[in-house]
Amino acid sequence: MKSAAGFESADPTLTATVTGTVGTETLNYTLFRDAGNTVGTYPITVTLGENPNYQVTATNGTFTINRAALTVKAEDKEKTFGEEDPELTATVSGLKYDDDEDVVSYTLSRTPGENIGTYTITPAGDAVQGNYNVTYVPGTLTISSSDVVVVQIAGHHDTAVYNGVEHTVSGYDVISISNPLYTEADFTYSGTSSASGTDVGTTYMGLNADQFINTNANFAHVNFNVMEDGWQTVTKATATVTANDLSKTYGETDPELTATVVGAVGNETLNYTLSRAHGNTVGTYPITVNLGSNPNYEIETIGGIFTINKKAATVVADSVGKTYRDADPVLTATITGAVGSDNIAFTLSRAAGENVGTYPITVTLGSNPNYEVTPTNGIFIIEKKAVTVVANNNSKIYGSADPELTASVTGTLGSDVINYTLSRVAGEIVGTYPITVTPGTNPNYEVNPVSGTFTINKKPAKVVADNKSKAYGNADPVLTDTVSGTVGSDALNYTLSREAGENVGPYPITVTLGENPNYQVTPTSGTLTITPVSAMVMADNKEKVRGRSGADRHHCRSEEWRS
């Protein structure tokens, strides 16, 4: 509905504040604003005229159009009890220009209720709409009484839940009385009715409208309306059978299936069985509640979950090893936790390498859906190969240069070379000296060094006694010899002596050796020859007197020889 006050208020007179003029002089200017009549701001422009004595600075202003006040008032309504509601309407006031009611959007509603009385009609909408601030004013719906009273009656409805005992119901209920000025006490029922039962089911009781009496003579007319006969209904008790969630570890025997029962009456037991889906591998299997006959119950079944959990198992790589350059042994592992003849899927591998050292053995798991497998890696050990380095016994003759020291190596593989050095104890005199094997770095071998012996043997030497001679009766010549085989300035220890005797003849000259630790001395004897000296026997010329005896002659000869 359009308000008759559909016009716009006129603009106020535009004004300006002037400063700086002399005396009562006025400035020549005009004011105007931009066209427009919707809510908003519009510039007010100062347009200067001729002002020859002034240098005028013009400052524009702002013209603001604010929202107008608009009222939406719900119109009062009325109806008679039992009638349909009239259409709810409202009056809109405060519209400007040619605006119609469509510029405002609103709804109308009333407080619920059908009894005699007054009910508020409430208009509602946004407080700010377009160019308006909207105010909403409620109205009233009045429901008045009627001369005709309608009483709606229904037999009692007892919807008891089965609980194992008998339920009884009787009487009726007044559903509604069309005139709220009267109460149920104004009516009586002359008949009787009842129904009873224990088990689930419905037992009816009948009501007769003719047996209802109006005890209040003030009513112009009363219609008794039996809406429904009464009945007593024992409904099924609500119960739930919830299969309990259960679990086991793979390989174990199933535990007994159980359920939680809620709602059974007294010590009654519900008829049901439990079963789970077939399967023995790891996973979840529904547990189903299978109901039997339970006539007094409305049973909700809630399935459970039977979980087969993975079984814990371990795969522990056995630590193994070999000697350097041997073939790898077969990698093995110790498995615990496997069920029956189940095989745990895994592979074993060791880190690459053939030198002495430790290499991890890795357990790589395959697919083991029924097991939670814990792998434990092992160690592959390549141990050093035993090798023997035996220093070869060596020797030299005293005074000669050392020969090269050598050794015999046993136990190496392929072209491997053992790193070692040989040395002997210092010394150059005849005797034995240990030859020591000193191993170097041999990461793949355990070297067993065996020492040798370096022998300095005695050097052969000769002492040859020089043959000597002398004339009988002379002094012995100095005994001399010839020595061969000695080293450098070495001197041999020996003495020379000859056999005693001074007569003409040969006498052995003996070489008697002393201590000569560095030499094997061969002595060669010589000969001292005593040669006879020259002598003469010359008979002296003699003479005698003739006549001596023979004896006398012999004697004389003897004396001559001696002389």
Phi, psi and omega in degrees: 000130182272135178284148178288343182271052183267066177222166182255139177292147182287153176296143171291160178295131178286135180228166178216154176259123183251132175230152174097358180282158182261128177061229182260016181294148177242153177268153181263110179201164174230157178236138170209158177243160177296148181291149177149144182228011175268162181301131179159190179244143183228133180291139171261118186259132174267119178250115185278142172261205179280123177221076192296337183264003186229145167259098192266132172257121182261131177240120181288160177240190182231133176253119184250129173256113180272163180293143177275157177276133181231139181240132173246113181245123177294133179279138178295143181226167174205158176206167176268145180310131178097342179280166173287152176296141171289165177293134179277134181225169179214159177252130179255126180231150179104010179292146182244158181051225180259019178301142173247182187296345181292346181287347179237137180247131181206166176235160178233135177213157178238160177296133182297151176146145180236000178282164179297135181152190180248145183226136183284133172261121187247119170276145181214146178177184180290143180287333178240122179221113178059239184268014188230146164261119192260133174247133182250130182242121182287161174238193185224136169254125181250125175256119182257164184279168178235158178288338182266130178250125177251124179248119178261125187234142177219141176298154178301139175246113178253112179251067181286150177268137180308127177220012176089356178238164184284139177250140179231141179223146176203166176090190185215171178234139171275116183283314180203152173235124189294335178250113184290358178284350184240159184236176181296337181294345180281000184225146175229163179235124187272345181272178175231152178199149176197160177210145180214157178183158179250306183282168180301133179155181183233130175242122186269154169229139183265148174238140179244122182298332182291343181269002174270134186241137173273115181265001182243111185286355182285343181287132176293317180203134180237126174253117174270125183238105177282108184284320182209146167292163177271162174201159175245117181243122172263112181269161180298139173290142179273128178223157175233139172243110182252114176296128180287134174296136180225166178206165172209168174268140180314132178096343179275166175282142178302137169287163177293134178287137180227165178217158175255122182255126177237130174107355178293142184274130177055229180258019178293148177246144179272151183264108179202161172230161179240142175211154176240158178298146183290144176152143181230009175267165182300135179157189178245141183229129180294138172261123186254136172267120181253110185280142169264209181275120178222074192296336183264009184229142166258105190255127171265127178256134178238115181290160177245183179237128173256118185251127171260112182273156178296144177271139178286133177220158178230144171237109182251113178297127177289133175283124181228177180198183178203170173270145180316130177077358173285163175289145177299136170288164176293130178286136181228166178216156176258123184251130174234146174100351181290145182263129175054232182264014180300143173254134173273129182275120177197163172230157179240140176209150177244157178297144182292148177149143181236357178278162179300136180157189178247140182229130179294137170262119186260132173266117177252115185281143172264204180276120179226074189298339183262004186227147168256097191266130174257113179271140175234120182287159179243188181234130174255121185249124171260114183267158180294144176274138179287131177223146181244131174245108182256117177294125178290134174298142183217167181203168173206168175272138178313131177096343180270166178288150177297138170286165177294133178283139181227165179216158176254125182251128176233141175108354180283161182241140176058226182263014180300142179241133178273136181266115179203167173230156178241140176209152175242160178295138183294148178154145182231005177268163182300135179157190179245142183229129178297137170260119186259134172264120177249106181294145171265209179277117179223078190300336184258003185227145171258104189272126174258104183275134177241119182289157175243187181233131175254121184250128170260112182273155178297145180271134176295135176219160181231140170237110181251115178292128179289138174294141181228165175207159174205159177279143179311130177094344179280165175288152178298139172289163175294129178284134179229171181210171175242122181253134176224150175099357181280161183253128175058231184262013180303143174240141179274151180260110180199167173227157178245136175210152177245162179294141183290146178149146183233000177282160178301133176152175179273139177232125181296137172263116186260136173265115179255115186278141171263204178282122177225077190298336184261003186227146169258096190269129174257113179270141176236120181288158175242193182222131171259118181255125175263114182267150179290150176267157178287135177218157180231144171243109182241120179291130177287140173291128180228172174208156177211180177267133179287139180126352176287159179283169177298322179298322179294326179293316181300317181297322180293321181296321180297319180293324179295321182296320182294325180285000000 
